[in-house]
């Protein structure tokens, strides 16, 4: 059976959507991690990722790095693209990402 024109939907690439886990240094010391607030990027680069990783508004001494799950956004439909680690990510954060995220 041939496809009808109305059976086809074309979605255009909009941007990249980034989700993931940030590696943090807490006020007063100690390392931890937190689920980031998702953010969009038009251009995917390590520089852009490092500029946008976040602590989801928690408030910390520093954000050291992150494990970022990158999705291609096609008009609201997300397709997983790849995982990228940026900055300094502790072994504890890597373990959390692998087992609990």
URSUL-V688752 format. One record per backbone hydrogen bond with DSSP energy under -1.0 kcal/mol. CO is the residue of the C=O (numbers start at 1). NH is the residue of the N-H. If there is no record, write none. Layout:
[[CO;NH] [CO;NH]]
//
This chain:
[[4;7] [5;8] [15;73] [16;41] [17;71] [18;39] [19;69] [20;36] [21;67] [22;34] [23;64] [23;65] [24;32] [25;61] [25;62] [26;29] [30;26] [32;24] [34;22] [39;18] [41;16] [45;49] [46;50] [47;51] [49;52] [49;53] [55;58] [62;25] [64;88] [65;23] [66;86] [67;21] [68;84] [69;19] [70;81] [70;82] [71;17] [72;79] [73;14] [74;77] [77;74] [79;72] [82;70] [84;68] [86;66] [90;94] [91;95] [92;96] [93;97] [94;98] [95;99] [96;100] [96;101]]
//
